[in-house]
């Protein structure tokens, strides 16, 4: 199943496998691309949410919110980054 990331004027929706994550737009602090898939985060691991598969060559999108840090592993990094940046 492919990952689906959509954004409207109220929220971001991320659907992957059985996960259905909704993040209000006002909670988003930053969105950026990170191609170093093996880097660890400096954040408290309890606040880190990893989405996607690291199998094969993937890139990462880092989505920081007020209380969580989402790491999205994907082959479609440009498409997801464009969707989140609109």
C-alpha positions as CSV (number, residue, x, y, z in Angstrom):
1,X,0.0,0.0,0.0
2,X,1.4,3.4,-1.0
3,X,1.6,6.2,1.5
4,X,-0.9,9.1,0.9
5,X,-0.2,12.5,2.3
6,X,-2.8,15.3,1.8
7,X,-3.1,18.8,3.1
8,X,-6.1,21.0,3.2
9,X,-6.8,24.4,4.9
10,X,-7.3,22.7,8.3
11,X,-5.0,19.7,8.6
12,X,-2.5,17.2,7.2
13,X,-3.5,13.6,6.7
14,X,-1.0,10.8,6.4
15,X,-2.2,7.3,5.6
16,X,0.1,4.4,5.4
17,X,-0.8,0.8,6.0
18,X,-3.1,0.8,9.0
19,X,-1.9,4.2,10.3
20,X,-4.2,7.2,9.8
21,X,-2.5,10.3,11.3
22,X,-4.1,13.7,11.3
23,X,-2.1,16.8,12.3
24,X,-3.7,20.2,12.6
25,X,-2.0,22.8,10.4
26,X,-1.6,25.2,13.4
27,X,0.5,22.6,15.2
28,X,3.1,22.3,12.4
29,X,6.3,24.2,13.2
30,X,8.5,23.1,10.2
31,X,8.8,20.8,7.3
32,X,12.1,19.9,5.6
33,X,13.8,17.3,3.5
34,X,16.6,15.2,4.9
35,X,18.4,12.6,2.7
36,X,20.5,11.2,5.6
37,X,18.2,8.2,6.4
38,X,20.7,6.8,9.0
39,X,21.0,9.9,11.1
40,X,19.5,9.8,14.5
41,X,17.3,12.5,15.9
42,X,18.4,14.7,18.8
43,X,14.8,14.6,20.1
44,X,13.4,12.5,23.0
45,X,12.5,9.1,21.3
46,X,9.1,9.2,23.0
47,X,8.2,12.2,20.9
48,X,9.4,10.8,17.6
49,X,7.0,9.1,15.2
50,X,8.5,7.2,12.2
51,X,6.3,6.6,9.2
52,X,7.2,4.5,6.2
53,X,9.6,1.8,5.3
54,X,13.4,2.2,5.3
55,X,13.8,-0.7,2.9
56,X,15.8,0.2,-0.2
57,X,16.8,3.7,-1.0
58,X,14.5,6.1,0.7
59,X,14.7,9.8,1.7
60,X,13.2,11.5,4.7
61,X,10.8,14.3,5.3
62,X,11.0,15.8,8.8
63,X,7.8,17.2,10.0
64,X,8.1,19.0,13.4
65,X,5.0,19.9,15.4
66,X,4.6,21.5,18.8
67,X,4.8,18.2,20.6
68,X,6.0,15.5,18.1
69,X,8.7,15.0,15.5
70,X,7.5,13.0,12.5
71,X,10.1,11.2,10.2
72,X,8.5,10.2,7.0
73,X,10.5,7.6,5.0
74,X,9.6,7.7,1.3
75,X,10.6,7.3,-2.3
76,X,8.4,10.3,-3.2
77,X,10.1,12.9,-1.1
78,X,9.6,15.8,-3.6
79,X,5.9,15.1,-4.0
80,X,5.3,14.8,-0.3
81,X,7.4,17.9,0.4
82,X,5.4,19.9,-2.2
83,X,2.1,18.7,-0.7
84,X,3.1,19.7,2.8
85,X,4.5,23.1,1.7
86,X,1.4,24.3,0.0
